[in-house]
Amino acid sequence: MTSRARPLVLGLGLVALAAVPPVGGLLNQPFYVDLVRRVMIFAIAALSLDLILGYGGMVSFGHAAYLGIGAYAVGILAHHGIHNGVLQWSLAIAASMAVALVIGAVSIRTSGVYFIMITLAFTQMLYYLGISIEEYGGDDGMRLAVRSQFPGPLDLQNGTVFYYVVLAILLLFLVLAHRLIAARFGMVIRAARSNEARTRAIGFSPYRYKLMAFTLAGAMCGLAGALLVNHTEYLTPEFMHWTRSGEIMFMVILGGMGTLVGPVLGAFAFLLLENLLSGWTAHWQIIFGPLLILVVLYAKRGLFGLLPGGGPRDG
Amino acid sequence: MNIFLILEQTLNGLQFGVMLFLMAAGLTLVFGIMNLVNLAHGSLYMVGAYLATTFAQWTGSFLLALVLALAGSLVVGIVVELVALRTLYERDHLDQVLATFGLILFFNELIAILWGRSALYTTLPTWLSGHVALLPGIRYPVYRALVILVGLVVAGLLWVVVTRTRLGMLIRAGASNRTMVAALGVNVRLLYTVVFGSGAALAGLAGLMAGPIYAVQPGMGEQILIQVFVVIVIGGIGSIRGALVGAVIVGMVDTLGRAFLKPMLSTVLSAPAADTAGPAIASMLIYLLMAAVLAFRPQGLFPVTGAER
């Protein structure tokens, strides 16, 4: 197919996403509105990981950390009686940004397998921190009694409104990521992935650019965490569990890394598949694990590669 | 706090460090020689623990169960290498991480199907369940003392094998340049299988010794695996000496931190503050240590020189 077919496919996808709440309401299936909202929240997280993994070549195995930080920022403020959404979400973004800056500053100094292990270890540290703080529920986590409150018609208690807020944020991030990748910043990041020495030779400091990308991705994922805790209305340290990091990474690979639409497709495929298999057997992971291996071995280009015009990377 | 308590906790730290070393030795060799990041190493630890517990119930003999479990985890390790990991050696680290993550999901679920999700507990035979007087007035559990002993013996054996035998020479050569080793006519595939199998057996050994001390349950492998990563990062990837030093440091810091940080903090902070901060900081201690080491030596304490990364 020609590349002209691509905007059409993407447009159709957008219309389909926008149509989920009315169609779900018509068919009286609120479950699917819920499911797609969850998918879109994870799509935001996967997109943020793809920025550093696919474009920046940084294999971060700790992306769930920022999901957890964002969620805890909202949860902790709510625990102390502050339900203002602007405050909560700002703190979620600021806190995850700060944590990403610190983790990134240490781990980007290393590379390769060190980087993987260190990001994993730091996330595990935050996970244990979450478990050990009894004030905020410790192991059991805590309930979010009231969703983030915004002025005017933005009432997140209304599931449909919340759905469109998530959709709008996802679209906003897709546009932002698209602009960022095409901009000078994105060029340097991609250059550093393909050849760090040459990037340095033409006068850029890859460390600073990589750290900036790492921090930005953390902030984006932090907002996804704030959305997720509003979605589930409870939070536990499990948000930061290392398997969660692996799952987000799998979404990116499944959809096609180094593409913008790929992570969104990957989040869809992953969560729908999980939903399908877990409805079928409690031991769904025994199918899921080998499936993951097969995807890695034989389908590295991901689902996006199957779309018309969705061929090469960096698309 | 008294001196006996400090001594006991130091020994506990050593015992934990020894377990970490058994895991780290295999992992670091597999990485050094095959350039493979194997997240599923923790699964082999879990397999060792489950096999030992089950064989102990079947045979009624603790020692026989240990031998069978050790053989079992060796076999499982070799099968995993032949079936799944062989194709991954030439892939990049991202592929290896994801594929072995898939293996973990598979193993955890398989164990849950076969044995259930609730934790198993092993009872020690009477000759292992008592205490031994190390010094007059200092009594320490026999079993934990035995774990330390076994760990130190294995570390010594490993040192002899790596530095004094032909196999060890090939392992060291493979770690610094595997292409050249292959070019000199060494059967590298066989070497890979041997190294991976031994690593699996060591992980299995750690797992089967862990059985009577910790809870045996699905996912037990990953908990220790991530601590082993910290060990390897601190020690330097590919270095057995680094693994030993890193393991003892991490084992000590973690154990002593959990035991003494809270009472120490309560001397400077108020009791409730120390109650909150103590366990929180103790659980983060080894990761902070890792960050500190990396800030000064990004390649770890004992970097392997001349290796391809």
Boltz contact constraints between the chains, C-beta under 6 A:
constraints:
  - contact:
      token1: [A, 59]
      token2: [B, 94]
      max_distance: 6.0
  - contact:
      token1: [A, 106]
      token2: [B, 291]
      max_distance: 6.0
  - contact:
      token1: [A, 106]
      token2: [B, 294]
      max_distance: 6.0
  - contact:
      token1: [A, 109]
      token2: [B, 298]
      max_distance: 6.0
  - contact:
      token1: [A, 110]
      token2: [B, 298]
      max_distance: 6.0
  - contact:
      token1: [A, 112]
      token2: [B, 309]
      max_distance: 6.0
  - contact:
      token1: [A, 113]
      token2: [B, 37]
      max_distance: 6.0
  - contact:
      token1: [A, 113]
      token2: [B, 93]
      max_distance: 6.0
  - contact:
      token1: [A, 116]
      token2: [B, 97]
      max_distance: 6.0
  - contact:
      token1: [A, 117]
      token2: [B, 229]
      max_distance: 6.0
  - contact:
      token1: [A, 117]
      token2: [B, 233]
      max_distance: 6.0
  - contact:
      token1: [A, 121]
      token2: [B, 226]
      max_distance: 6.0
  - contact:
      token1: [A, 121]
      token2: [B, 229]
      max_distance: 6.0
  - contact:
      token1: [A, 121]
      token2: [B, 230]
      max_distance: 6.0
  - contact:
      token1: [A, 121]
      token2: [B, 287]
      max_distance: 6.0
  - contact:
      token1: [A, 124]
      token2: [B, 226]
      max_distance: 6.0
  - contact:
      token1: [A, 125]
      token2: [B, 284]
      max_distance: 6.0
  - contact:
      token1: [A, 125]
      token2: [B, 287]
      max_distance: 6.0
  - contact:
      token1: [A, 128]
      token2: [B, 283]
      max_distance: 6.0
  - contact:
      token1: [A, 129]
      token2: [B, 280]
      max_distance: 6.0
  - contact:
      token1: [A, 129]
      token2: [B, 284]
      max_distance: 6.0
  - contact:
      token1: [A, 132]
      token2: [B, 279]
      max_distance: 6.0
  - contact:
      token1: [A, 132]
      token2: [B, 280]
      max_distance: 6.0
  - contact:
      token1: [A, 132]
      token2: [B, 283]
      max_distance: 6.0
  - contact:
      token1: [A, 133]
      token2: [B, 280]
      max_distance: 6.0
  - contact:
      token1: [A, 246]
      token2: [B, 101]
      max_distance: 6.0
  - contact:
      token1: [A, 283]
      token2: [B, 109]
      max_distance: 6.0
  - contact:
      token1: [A, 283]
      token2: [B, 113]
      max_distance: 6.0
  - contact:
      token1: [A, 285]
      token2: [B, 105]
      max_distance: 6.0
  - contact:
      token1: [A, 285]
      token2: [B, 109]
      max_distance: 6.0
  - contact:
      token1: [A, 286]
      token2: [B, 106]
      max_distance: 6.0
  - contact:
      token1: [A, 286]
      token2: [B, 109]
      max_distance: 6.0
  - contact:
      token1: [A, 288]
      token2: [B, 105]
      max_distance: 6.0
  - contact:
      token1: [A, 289]
      token2: [B, 102]
      max_distance: 6.0
  - contact:
      token1: [A, 289]
      token2: [B, 105]
      max_distance: 6.0
  - contact:
      token1: [A, 289]
      token2: [B, 106]
      max_distance: 6.0
  - contact:
      token1: [A, 290]
      token2: [B, 106]
      max_distance: 6.0
  - contact:
      token1: [A, 292]
      token2: [B, 102]
      max_distance: 6.0
  - contact:
      token1: [A, 293]
      token2: [B, 99]
      max_distance: 6.0
  - contact:
      token1: [A, 293]
      token2: [B, 102]
      max_distance: 6.0
  - contact:
      token1: [A, 296]
      token2: [B, 95]
      max_distance: 6.0
  - contact:
      token1: [A, 296]
      token2: [B, 98]
      max_distance: 6.0
  - contact:
      token1: [A, 296]
      token2: [B, 99]
      max_distance: 6.0
